[in-house]
Amino acid sequence: MAQSNTAQLQRSTGLSFKPLYAIRDFFALLSAAWAEAKMMEQKSYKNTANW
């Protein structure tokens, strides 16, 4: 009986981490997009300075 309870507990904790991974991936994607936008902004400033 105790073994089935521990297996159920491990299964439920494994599922509870999935939203945390999704949130982490979302913020990683957001920061990467922000960095790319910042880089493109710097490039556009260089292009407009040449005109």
Protein Blocks (a to p, Z undefined) as FASTA:
>chain_A
ZZmmmmmmmmmmmmmmmmmmmmmmmmmmmmmmmmmmmmmmmmmmmmmmmZZ
